[in-house]
Amino acid sequence: MYQSQGVPGTYLNNTYPEPQEVWGLEEIANFLRTSKGAVRRLVNEPKFPGPIANQLRNRRWFADEVKFYLRARAKGEIALTAKLVPNTNYIPKSIRSKPLRIVNS
């Protein structure tokens, strides 16, 4: 039995009866036909499946979980996260700027 080390998965009790295909960033990029930079943004989204192990480098995901997530996202079942937009109404408490120079012509 293979286990996903406590990471929530799509299978019952996180127990996998047979070896599963594992993907890294390159495999996901090849599957989506996109760049690794775009995949890095994708895997850091809040609802993306968790990696197999808690690693900072060489993270791996089960291919079935990634495909399930991508299908659900394409169907609109998973809402896309909104990008942060700057607050245009914000007024800083102190503003430091250079004095305005008036040029007589």
N, C-alpha and C positions, 0 to 999 in steps of 0.2 A: 504494500500500500504506500502510495505517495501522499504526502501532506503538505499543504501550502503554508506551514509554519505560522498559524494563527491569523493569517490575512483572510478577510472575508472573501469567499469565492462564490461561484455560481453553482457549485455542486453541493450535495448534501453533506453537512458536517465537515466541509473542507477536506474530505477524504477522496482521493482519486484512485479508482480501482486499477487503472493501467497508466503507464507512462504517458504524459501529455507533452505536446509540442510546446517548446518554450521559445519566445521571441525576445530579442533585444531591440534597441533603437533602429539598427540597420534593417532588420526584418520587417518592422512596422513601416519604416520609410519605403521599403521596396513594395510592400503590400499596398500602400496608399499612393505609390508613385510620386513621392514628394521628398523634400529635403529632411535631413536629420534635425535641422533647426526647428522646422515646423512640428516635427514629432516631439521634440523636447517640450514645446509649449503645450502640445496635446496631452502628454503623459503627466504634466503638472496640473491639469485641470482637477477641480475638487472631486468630480464624480467618476474619474477614470479609475479602473480597477487598480488595487494596490499591487506593488511588486511582490515577487515570491519571497524575497528576504529583504530585510531593512538594510539596504546598502546605499551608499552615496554614489558609487561608481558601478558600472556594469550591471545596472538593474535589469531584471528579466521579468516577463509577464507570461502567463499561460495564454497561448494563442486563441483558445476557445473563448476566454473571457474578453480578450481584446476585440475579437470579431463580434461577439455579442454586444459589446458597448458601441462599436462603430455602426452596427445595424440599427440599434435603438436610437442612436444619435441622428442617423440619416433619416429615420422615420419621424423624427421630431418628438420621440418619447422622452428624450433627455434634453432639458433646456440648456442652451448655450449660456455660458457665464458672460455677463456684461463687462465690458472693459471699463476701467476707471476713467472717469471724465473729470477734468479739472473744474473746480468750483469757480465760476466767473464772478460770483458775488462776494468772494472773500476779499476783505480789506485788511492788510497787515497792520499791526499796531505801530510799527515804526518803519519808515521808508527812508533809506539812505540813497541819495542820488547826487550826481554832480550838479553844481549850480548851472543854471541856464545861461548860456552866453548869447548876448544879443550883438549881432553884427550889423553895423550901420553901412548901408551901401549908397 
